[in-house]
Amino acid sequence: MSNKPSHAADLRGLSQLTVSAVTGVAELAEAVHLNILQQVPAPVAQPLSRVASLVYRGVRGVTKLVGGGIDSALGKLQPLLGEQQGWAGREALLAAVNGVLGDHLERSGNPLAIPMRFRRDGKPFVAAAGPGGPVTGRVLVLAHGLCMNDLQWRRDGHDHGAGLARERGYSNIYLHYNSGRHVSSNGRELAERLEALLADWPVAVEELVIVGHSMGGLVARSAIHYATQAGQDWPRHLSKLVCLGSPHHGAPLERGGNWFHVITDASRYTAPFSRLGKIRSAGITDLRHGSLLDEDWNGKDRFAHGGALPQPLALPAGVACYALAATISRENGGRNGRLAGDGLVPLASALGRHDDARRQLAFAAERQAVVHRTHHMELLSSPEVYRTLLGWL
């Protein structure tokens, strides 16, 4: 599949999502209908249940038949229409859809699923060509967060990566990936892609630095773990890892989403609606407690409430690791400011702090920083954050 945008491919992807949505709503309505009929006397309920099931089966069948026809027609049109430049807002919308439904898009082969790749200025990065500036031996990889894309490192006219390339001589490269996949799945693939990237680097690699915003920091930690486990070469070049607002120990908003289906499961009448809470992607549920490894989810119900915490994973040995956290409160904001953090990630989580000593991440005191009156997204444009990065790098 081509990585370049195509109107036909976008329409195919949206068509497939529409079919999934309609069939999902039909299944939800059927479940509610049948649960209600369970309270009706059997002589009346049984024939009604059979009729209801027949009707809903017909709705699903017709929807899939029509959807299959549309998909087939668009598939034939795609080569004729060719590749397009894309429409305004496409990248941001696609990133958001992948963040929420990315694992489903990948499983179903939906053309809207984002393939992992390195880019610069929204174009595929090829080390030999080095678009956007000369290739140096100092490699800087920037990994975006959930529901985002590589272009969103530029915010309010500022891009940390471009600034560090200009002032510190780095070759800035941006990871573009499907943030709805499991963090560990993205981590494994990133490890492989970094191995290939540095193997093809046209000049001697002096150092590799990774800067991850939010989920990007977790993906980077996972990648380092799997690369070390596989004996890959690139970790020996890795000198520094910087995490900007990364939820090392999870984010409360995902835990709130998990409560939704726990509550709705409590009644047979509301139980079907718990499916709505289970639409969210594997990437989102990994943010409940900061899951980085396959063992955290493989063979387990990722929506189960009260399950075991993820496997502890220490910071990588031999790498200078930095944590930068933000809080929306003033400097003397007190307990509320610590809990609120940057509006999405609490301070303790972003700094790797945990009551359980086994889970505490050993960021050295001089490699931690907190910025105040700053929201999670403002970490990408804050002058104070940029000054801190210049000092660390």
C-alpha positions as CSV (number, residue, x, y, z in Angstrom):
1,M,0.0,0.0,0.0
2,S,1.3,3.4,-0.9
3,N,2.2,5.8,2.0
4,K,0.9,8.8,0.0
5,P,-2.6,10.0,0.5
6,S,-5.3,8.9,-2.0
7,H,-8.9,10.1,-2.0
8,A,-10.1,6.6,-3.0
9,A,-8.1,5.0,-0.2
10,D,-9.6,7.5,2.3
11,L,-13.1,6.8,1.1
12,R,-12.5,3.0,1.3
13,G,-11.2,3.5,4.9
14,L,-14.2,5.6,5.9
15,S,-16.6,3.2,4.2
16,Q,-15.2,0.3,6.2
17,L,-15.5,2.3,9.4
18,T,-19.1,3.1,8.6
19,V,-19.9,-0.5,8.0
20,S,-18.3,-1.4,11.3
21,A,-20.2,1.3,13.1
22,V,-23.6,0.3,11.6
23,T,-23.2,-3.4,12.4
24,G,-21.9,-2.5,15.9
25,V,-25.0,-0.3,16.6
26,A,-27.2,-3.1,15.3
27,E,-25.5,-5.6,17.7
28,L,-25.9,-3.1,20.6
29,A,-29.6,-2.6,19.8
30,E,-30.1,-6.3,19.5
31,A,-28.4,-7.0,22.9
32,V,-30.6,-4.4,24.6
33,H,-33.8,-5.7,22.9
34,L,-33.1,-9.3,23.9
35,N,-32.2,-8.4,27.5
36,I,-35.5,-6.6,27.9
37,L,-37.3,-9.6,26.4
38,Q,-35.8,-11.8,29.1
39,Q,-38.3,-10.1,31.5
40,V,-41.3,-11.1,29.4
41,P,-43.0,-14.5,29.9
42,A,-41.4,-17.2,27.7
43,P,-44.4,-18.0,25.5
44,V,-44.4,-14.3,24.3
45,A,-40.7,-13.7,24.5
46,Q,-39.4,-16.6,22.4
47,P,-41.2,-15.8,19.1
48,L,-40.4,-12.1,19.6
49,S,-36.7,-12.9,20.2
50,R,-36.6,-15.0,17.0
51,V,-38.1,-12.2,15.0
52,A,-35.8,-9.6,16.5
53,S,-32.7,-11.7,15.8
54,L,-33.9,-12.2,12.2
55,V,-34.4,-8.5,11.7
56,Y,-31.0,-7.5,13.2
57,R,-29.3,-10.3,11.2
58,G,-30.8,-8.8,8.1
59,V,-29.6,-5.3,8.9
60,R,-26.1,-6.6,9.5
61,G,-26.1,-8.7,6.3
62,V,-27.4,-5.9,4.1
63,T,-24.9,-3.4,5.6
64,K,-22.0,-5.7,4.9
65,L,-23.2,-6.5,1.4
66,V,-23.5,-2.9,0.5
67,G,-20.3,-2.0,2.2
68,G,-18.5,-4.8,0.4
69,G,-19.7,-3.5,-2.9
70,I,-18.6,0.1,-2.2
71,D,-15.2,-1.2,-1.0
72,S,-14.8,-3.2,-4.2
73,A,-15.7,-0.3,-6.4
74,L,-13.4,2.1,-4.6
75,G,-10.6,-0.5,-4.8
76,K,-10.9,-0.5,-8.6
77,L,-11.0,3.3,-8.7
78,Q,-8.0,3.8,-6.5
79,P,-5.3,3.2,-9.3
80,L,-7.3,5.4,-11.7
81,L,-7.6,8.3,-9.3
82,G,-4.0,8.1,-8.3
83,E,-2.3,9.8,-5.4
84,Q,-3.4,13.1,-4.1
85,Q,-1.9,15.8,-2.0
86,G,-4.4,15.3,0.7
87,W,-7.0,17.6,2.1
88,A,-6.6,20.2,4.8
89,G,-6.7,18.6,8.3
90,R,-6.3,15.1,6.9
91,E,-3.1,14.4,8.9
92,A,-4.5,15.6,12.2
93,L,-7.8,13.8,11.7
94,L,-6.1,10.6,10.7
95,A,-3.8,10.7,13.7
96,A,-6.8,11.1,16.0
97,V,-8.7,8.3,14.4
98,N,-5.7,6.0,14.7
99,G,-5.2,7.0,18.3
100,V,-8.8,5.9,19.2
101,L,-9.3,3.0,16.8
102,G,-5.8,2.2,15.5
103,D,-5.6,-1.4,16.6
104,H,-9.0,-2.1,14.9
105,L,-7.8,-0.3,11.7
106,E,-4.7,-2.5,11.6
107,R,-6.5,-5.8,12.3
108,S,-9.1,-5.0,9.6
109,G,-6.6,-3.9,7.0
110,N,-8.2,-0.5,6.8
111,P,-6.4,1.9,4.5
112,L,-6.6,4.6,7.2
113,A,-4.2,2.7,9.5
114,I,-0.9,4.7,9.7
115,P,2.2,2.7,8.9
116,M,5.3,3.4,11.1
117,R,7.9,5.4,9.3
118,F,10.4,8.2,9.8
119,R,9.5,11.6,8.3
120,R,10.7,15.1,8.1
121,D,8.4,18.0,7.0
122,G,5.7,15.3,6.5
123,K,7.8,13.5,3.8
124,P,9.4,10.0,4.2
125,F,13.0,10.4,5.5
126,V,15.7,8.7,3.6
127,A,19.1,9.0,5.3
128,A,21.0,9.0,2.0
129,A,19.0,11.9,0.7
130,G,18.6,13.8,4.0
131,P,15.9,16.3,2.9
132,G,15.7,19.5,4.8
133,G,19.4,19.9,5.7
134,P,22.7,18.1,5.8
135,V,23.0,14.8,7.6
136,T,25.3,14.9,10.6
137,G,26.6,12.2,12.9
138,R,24.3,13.5,15.7
139,V,20.9,11.8,15.2
140,L,17.8,13.2,17.0
141,V,14.6,11.1,16.8
142,L,11.4,12.8,18.0
143,A,8.4,10.6,18.9
144,H,4.9,12.1,19.2
145,G,2.1,11.2,21.6
146,L,-1.3,9.6,21.5
147,C,-3.7,10.8,18.7
148,M,-0.9,13.0,17.3
149,N,1.4,13.0,14.3
150,D,4.9,14.1,13.5
151,L,3.8,17.5,12.0
152,Q,2.4,18.5,15.4
153,W,5.8,18.9,16.9
154,R,5.5,22.4,15.3
155,R,3.2,24.3,17.5
156,D,2.7,28.1,17.6
157,G,5.5,28.5,15.1
158,H,8.0,26.6,17.1
159,D,9.5,23.1,16.7
160,H,11.9,21.7,19.3
161,G,13.5,19.4,16.8
162,A,14.2,22.1,14.2
163,G,15.6,24.3,17.0
164,L,17.9,21.6,18.3
165,A,19.1,20.9,14.7
166,R,19.9,24.5,14.2
167,E,21.5,25.2,17.5
168,R,23.0,21.9,18.5
169,G,23.9,20.4,15.1
170,Y,21.5,17.4,15.2
171,S,19.9,15.7,12.2
172,N,16.2,15.9,13.3
173,I,14.0,13.0,12.3
174,Y,10.3,12.5,13.3
175,L,8.7,9.2,14.0
176,H,5.2,8.8,12.6
177,Y,3.2,5.9,13.9
178,N,-0.2,4.4,14.7
179,S,-0.7,5.4,18.4
180,G,-3.7,3.1,18.8
181,R,-1.5,0.0,18.7
182,H,-0.1,-1.5,21.9
183,V,2.9,0.5,23.2
184,S,5.0,-2.7,23.1
185,S,4.0,-3.4,19.5
186,N,5.1,0.1,18.5
187,G,8.2,-0.4,20.6
188,R,9.3,-3.6,18.9
189,E,8.8,-2.1,15.5
190,L,10.6,1.1,16.4
191,A,13.6,-0.9,17.5
192,E,13.7,-2.7,14.2
193,R,13.4,0.6,12.2
194,L,16.1,2.3,14.2
195,E,18.4,-0.6,13.6
196,A,17.8,-0.3,9.8
197,L,18.1,3.6,10.0
198,L,21.5,3.7,11.6
199,A,22.8,0.8,9.5
200,D,22.1,2.9,6.4
201,W,23.3,6.2,7.9
202,P,25.6,7.9,5.4
203,V,28.2,9.2,7.9
204,A,29.6,7.8,11.1
205,V,27.0,8.0,13.9
206,E,28.4,10.0,16.8
207,E,25.3,9.7,19.0
208,L,21.6,9.0,19.0
209,V,19.2,11.0,21.1
210,I,15.5,10.3,21.5
211,V,12.9,12.9,22.6
212,G,9.4,11.5,23.3
213,H,6.4,13.5,24.1
214,S,3.7,11.8,26.2
215,M,3.2,8.2,24.8
216,G,6.3,8.7,22.6
217,G,8.5,8.4,25.7
218,L,6.9,5.1,26.6
219,V,7.3,3.8,23.0
220,A,11.0,4.8,23.2
221,R,11.5,3.0,26.5
222,S,9.8,-0.1,25.1
223,A,12.0,0.0,22.0
224,I,15.2,0.2,24.0
225,H,14.1,-2.8,26.0
226,Y,13.3,-5.0,23.0
227,A,16.4,-3.8,21.1
228,T,18.7,-4.7,24.0
229,Q,16.9,-8.1,24.4
230,A,17.4,-8.8,20.7
231,G,21.1,-7.8,20.8
232,Q,20.6,-5.0,18.2
233,D,23.4,-2.6,17.6
234,W,21.7,0.8,17.8
235,P,21.4,1.1,21.6
236,R,25.2,1.5,21.8
237,H,24.8,4.8,20.0
238,L,22.0,6.0,22.3
239,S,23.4,8.6,24.7
240,K,20.2,10.3,25.9
241,L,16.5,9.8,26.3
242,V,14.2,12.7,27.1
243,C,10.6,12.2,28.1
244,L,8.3,15.2,27.9
245,G,5.1,14.7,30.0
246,S,5.3,10.9,29.6
247,P,2.8,8.9,31.8
248,H,5.3,6.4,33.1
249,H,2.8,5.3,35.7
250,G,-0.3,6.0,33.8
251,A,-3.0,8.7,33.3
252,P,-6.1,9.1,35.4
253,L,-8.3,9.8,32.4
254,E,-7.9,6.3,31.0
255,R,-8.6,4.8,34.4
256,G,-11.8,6.9,34.4
257,G,-12.7,5.3,31.0
258,N,-12.1,1.9,32.5
259,W,-14.7,2.6,35.3
260,F,-17.3,3.4,32.6
261,H,-17.7,-0.2,31.5
262,V,-17.3,-1.6,35.1
263,I,-20.4,0.5,36.1
264,T,-22.4,-0.3,33.0
265,D,-21.7,-4.0,33.5
266,A,-23.5,-3.9,36.8
267,S,-27.0,-4.2,35.2
268,R,-28.3,-6.4,32.4
269,Y,-30.1,-3.4,31.0
270,T,-26.9,-1.2,30.7
271,A,-24.4,-4.0,30.1
272,P,-24.7,-3.8,26.3
273,F,-23.5,-0.2,26.6
274,S,-20.2,-1.3,28.1
275,R,-19.2,-2.1,24.6
276,L,-19.0,1.7,24.0
277,G,-16.3,1.9,26.7
278,K,-14.4,-0.9,25.0
279,I,-14.1,0.8,21.7
280,R,-11.0,2.6,22.8
281,S,-7.8,1.4,21.4
282,A,-5.0,-0.8,22.9
283,G,-2.8,2.2,22.9
284,I,-5.2,4.1,25.1
285,T,-5.7,1.3,27.6
286,D,-1.9,0.9,27.8
287,L,-1.9,4.4,29.3
288,R,-3.9,3.3,32.3
289,H,-0.8,2.3,34.2
290,G,2.0,2.9,31.6
291,S,2.2,-0.6,30.1
292,L,5.4,-1.1,28.0
293,L,5.7,-4.9,27.5
294,D,3.8,-7.7,25.7
295,E,3.4,-9.5,29.0
296,D,1.2,-6.7,30.3
297,W,-1.6,-7.4,27.9
298,N,-0.9,-10.7,26.0
299,G,-3.6,-13.3,27.1
300,K,-5.3,-10.8,29.4
301,D,-8.5,-8.8,29.3
302,R,-7.2,-5.3,28.9
303,F,-10.6,-3.9,30.1
304,A,-10.7,-5.9,33.3
305,H,-10.9,-3.7,36.4
306,G,-8.5,-4.3,39.3
307,G,-6.0,-6.4,37.3
308,A,-2.4,-6.6,38.1
309,L,-0.1,-3.6,37.5
310,P,2.2,-3.9,34.5
311,Q,5.7,-5.4,34.8
312,P,8.2,-2.9,36.3
313,L,10.8,-1.8,33.7
314,A,13.8,0.2,34.9
315,L,15.3,3.0,33.0
316,P,17.9,1.7,30.4
317,A,21.4,1.3,31.8
318,G,24.1,3.4,30.3
319,V,21.7,6.0,28.9
320,A,21.3,9.5,30.4
321,C,17.5,9.7,31.0
322,Y,15.6,12.9,31.5
323,A,12.1,13.6,32.7
324,L,10.3,16.9,32.1
325,A,6.9,17.4,33.7
326,A,4.4,20.2,33.6
327,T,1.7,21.5,35.9
328,I,-1.1,23.8,35.1
329,S,-0.8,25.4,38.6
330,R,1.4,28.1,39.9
331,E,4.8,27.2,41.4
332,N,3.2,27.1,44.9
333,G,0.1,25.2,43.6
334,G,0.4,22.6,46.4
335,R,-1.2,19.2,46.4
336,N,-3.9,20.0,43.8
337,G,-1.3,21.2,41.3
338,R,0.7,17.9,41.8
339,L,-2.4,15.8,41.2
340,A,-3.7,17.8,38.2
341,G,-0.2,17.9,36.6
342,D,-0.4,19.2,33.1
343,G,-4.1,18.4,32.8
344,L,-3.6,14.9,31.5
345,V,-0.5,13.5,33.3
346,P,0.1,13.9,37.1
347,L,3.5,15.2,38.1
348,A,4.5,11.9,39.9
349,S,3.7,9.9,36.8
350,A,5.7,12.2,34.5
351,L,8.7,12.1,36.9
352,G,8.5,8.4,37.3
353,R,7.8,8.5,41.0
354,H,5.8,5.6,42.7
355,D,5.0,4.5,46.2
356,D,6.3,1.0,45.3
357,A,10.1,1.2,45.3
358,R,10.3,-1.5,42.5
359,R,8.4,0.8,40.2
360,Q,10.3,4.0,41.0
361,L,12.2,5.3,38.0
362,A,15.7,6.5,38.9
363,F,15.8,9.9,37.1
364,A,18.7,11.8,38.6
365,A,17.7,15.0,40.4
366,E,19.6,17.1,37.9
367,R,17.8,15.3,35.1
368,Q,14.3,16.3,36.2
369,A,12.5,19.5,35.6
370,V,9.0,20.9,36.2
371,V,7.5,23.8,34.3
372,H,4.5,25.6,35.7
373,R,1.3,27.1,34.2
374,T,1.8,24.8,31.3
375,H,-0.7,22.3,29.7
376,H,0.2,18.9,28.3
377,M,0.2,20.2,24.7
378,E,2.1,23.4,25.6
379,L,5.1,21.2,26.3
380,L,5.7,21.3,22.6
381,S,5.9,25.1,22.4
382,S,7.0,26.3,25.8
383,P,10.1,28.5,25.7
384,E,11.0,27.2,29.1
385,V,10.9,23.6,27.9
386,Y,13.0,24.5,24.9
387,R,15.6,26.2,27.1
388,T,15.7,23.1,29.3
389,L,16.2,20.9,26.2
390,L,19.1,23.1,25.0
391,G,20.7,22.8,28.4
392,W,20.3,19.0,28.6
393,L,21.4,18.4,25.0
